[in-house]
Amino acid sequence: SVIFVPAQGVSRRVGTVIVAHGGGFETRTGCEGMHVAKWFADAGFNTAILTYRLRPYGRLDAMADMQRAIRLLRYRKGELGITDRVAVMGFSAGGMLSANCATHFDLGKPDTSDPIERQSCRPDAAVLGYGAFAFAGLPGGFFEDPFGNTTRNPFVANREELLYLAPEVNITRQTPPFFIWQTNSDDPRHSFTLGQALTAMGIPFEMHLFPQ
């Protein structure tokens, strides 16, 4: 991963933002990593670009990479001169990954011999940019049987994994706040579905939809 810290003279904010590229879990787009992290660093945020595993690795491997990055930043906060406040931000596939890590986390594993794993992997906030994340709430109509045990979704292996990776059905009272944005040229029902679920649990969120 690449880490940016604000330049000297820039008013520095307390949090660190982890930026995750999109690319369909097969590649990493060039427009959603370095210049996004640089923009936030110029605005005063510490930023880190996440290099998560792609196919043939699976979604759960990518989740483990982001969770490890959150723990690692907190473990090294003294060395890096940051606090333990970490937000996750992603675009498309990276947004899906950020939503997953905001709905599946632990507060550290105290019995492990790895000091990094003793750190919490719960993000303090999640920023989602145009991710097709509502797999359970939008099951695909005719092509998906929500009452069956199989799935035709190319991102998941089976129905149980689909439900695990659908953030809208994994929100709890411990879920952190969300900032959701996309354009209407994508399918805004994903954002609406997640927004409804966050509202039901009383989790703060902000949503922005742009025409193009």
C-alpha positions in Angstrom: 0.0 0.0 0.0 1.0 3.6 -0.5 0.5 6.1 2.3 0.2 9.8 2.0 0.4 12.3 4.8 -0.6 16.0 4.4 2.2 18.3 3.4 3.7 20.7 5.9 1.6 23.7 6.4 -1.7 21.9 5.5 -4.3 21.9 8.2 -4.1 18.2 9.2 -7.3 16.3 10.2 -7.3 13.5 12.7 -8.5 10.6 10.5 -7.0 8.3 7.9 -8.8 7.3 4.8 -8.2 4.0 3.1 -8.9 4.2 -0.6 -9.9 1.1 -2.6 -9.9 1.0 -6.4 -12.6 -0.4 -8.5 -12.2 -2.9 -11.3 -14.7 -5.8 -10.8 -12.3 -7.7 -8.5 -10.3 -8.5 -11.6 -8.2 -5.4 -12.1 -7.5 -2.0 -10.4 -8.7 1.1 -12.3 -6.2 3.8 -12.7 -8.6 6.7 -12.0 -9.7 5.7 -8.5 -6.5 5.3 -6.5 -3.5 7.6 -6.5 -5.2 10.9 -7.5 -8.1 10.3 -5.1 -5.7 9.7 -2.2 -3.6 12.7 -3.2 -6.7 14.9 -3.2 -7.7 13.9 0.3 -4.1 14.3 1.5 -4.1 17.8 0.1 -7.3 18.4 2.0 -5.6 17.4 5.2 -6.4 13.7 5.6 -3.9 11.0 6.0 -4.6 8.5 3.2 -3.6 5.0 2.3 -4.2 3.2 -1.0 -5.2 -0.4 -0.5 -3.8 -3.1 -2.8 -6.3 -5.9 -2.3 -6.2 -9.4 -3.8 -8.0 -9.9 -7.2 -9.2 -13.0 -9.0 -8.4 -15.9 -8.7 -8.7 -14.9 -5.1 -12.3 -14.3 -3.8 -14.2 -11.5 -2.2 -13.5 -12.8 1.3 -9.8 -12.6 0.6 -10.2 -8.9 -0.5 -12.1 -8.3 2.7 -9.4 -9.8 4.8 -6.9 -7.5 3.1 -8.9 -4.4 4.0 -9.5 -5.6 7.5 -5.7 -6.2 7.9 -5.0 -2.7 6.6 -7.3 -1.1 9.2 -5.6 -3.1 12.0 -2.1 -2.3 10.6 -2.7 1.5 10.5 -3.9 1.4 14.1 -1.0 -0.7 15.2 1.5 1.6 13.5 -0.2 4.9 14.5 2.6 6.1 16.7 5.2 5.4 14.0 3.0 7.1 11.3 1.9 10.0 13.4 -1.8 9.3 13.0 -4.7 8.4 15.3 -6.7 5.2 15.4 -9.6 6.8 13.5 -9.9 5.1 10.1 -12.5 5.4 7.4 -12.8 3.1 4.4 -13.6 4.5 0.9 -14.1 2.6 -2.3 -15.3 2.9 -5.8 -17.4 0.2 -7.6 -15.8 -3.1 -6.4 -13.9 -1.1 -3.8 -17.2 0.4 -2.6 -18.6 -3.1 -2.3 -15.5 -4.1 -0.3 -15.8 -1.0 2.0 -19.5 -1.8 2.7 -18.5 -5.4 3.6 -15.8 -4.3 6.0 -18.3 -1.8 7.6 -20.8 -4.6 8.3 -18.4 -7.4 9.2 -15.7 -6.6 11.8 -14.4 -7.4 15.2 -12.8 -5.3 18.0 -9.6 -7.2 18.0 -8.5 -10.8 18.8 -7.0 -10.6 22.3 -5.8 -14.2 22.3 -3.7 -14.1 19.1 0.1 -14.0 19.1 0.0 -11.5 16.3 -0.1 -8.0 17.8 -1.6 -6.5 14.7 -4.6 -8.8 14.9 -5.3 -7.6 18.4 -6.3 -4.2 16.9 -10.0 -3.6 15.9 -10.9 -3.8 12.2 -14.1 -1.8 12.7 -13.9 1.3 10.4 -15.1 4.6 11.9 -16.9 5.4 8.7 -17.5 4.0 5.2 -17.7 6.0 1.9 -19.3 4.1 -1.0 -18.9 5.3 -4.6 -21.2 3.6 -7.2 -21.0 0.0 -5.9 -23.5 -2.7 -6.9 -23.6 -4.0 -3.4 -27.3 -4.8 -2.7 -27.2 -8.4 -3.8 -29.9 -9.6 -1.4 -32.2 -6.6 -1.5 -32.1 -6.7 -5.3 -31.8 -10.4 -6.1 -31.9 -10.1 -9.9 -35.6 -10.8 -10.6 -36.2 -13.7 -12.9 -32.5 -14.7 -12.9 -32.2 -15.1 -9.1 -34.3 -17.3 -6.8 -34.2 -15.7 -3.3 -35.6 -18.9 -1.8 -33.1 -21.3 -3.4 -29.7 -22.4 -2.3 -27.8 -21.4 -5.5 -27.0 -18.1 -7.2 -26.1 -17.0 -10.7 -24.3 -13.9 -9.3 -20.7 -14.0 -10.7 -19.2 -12.4 -7.6 -20.2 -15.1 -5.1 -20.0 -18.9 -4.8 -23.3 -19.7 -3.3 -26.4 -18.3 -1.6 -24.8 -18.2 1.9 -21.9 -16.2 0.6 -24.2 -13.8 -1.2 -26.1 -13.1 2.0 -22.8 -12.7 3.9 -21.6 -10.1 1.3 -24.9 -8.2 1.1 -24.4 -5.2 3.5 -28.1 -4.3 3.6 -28.8 -7.5 5.5 -25.8 -7.3 7.8 -26.3 -3.9 9.4 -26.4 -3.8 13.2 -26.5 -1.1 15.8 -22.6 -1.2 15.8 -22.4 -0.4 12.1 -20.5 2.9 11.5 -21.9 5.9 9.6 -22.0 5.8 5.7 -21.5 8.3 3.0 -23.1 7.0 -0.2 -22.9 8.6 -3.7 -23.4 7.5 -7.3 -24.9 8.7 -10.6 -28.3 7.9 -12.0 -26.6 6.3 -14.9 -25.9 3.5 -12.5 -28.7 1.7 -10.7 -29.7 3.9 -7.8 -31.8 1.2 -6.2 -28.6 -0.2 -4.6 -28.1 3.0 -2.7 -31.8 3.3 -1.8 -31.9 -0.3 -0.6 -28.9 0.2 1.7 -30.2 3.6 2.8 -33.5 2.0 3.9 -31.6 -0.7 5.9 -29.4 2.0 7.6 -32.5 4.0 8.5 -34.2 0.9 10.0 -31.2 0.5 12.4 -30.8 4.2 13.1 -27.3 4.4 11.5 -26.4 7.9 10.3 -25.8 8.2 6.6 -25.7 10.8 3.8 -26.6 10.0 0.2 -25.9 12.0 -3.0 -27.2 11.0 -6.5 -25.9 12.9 -9.5 -27.5 13.0 -12.9 -24.5 11.8 -14.9 
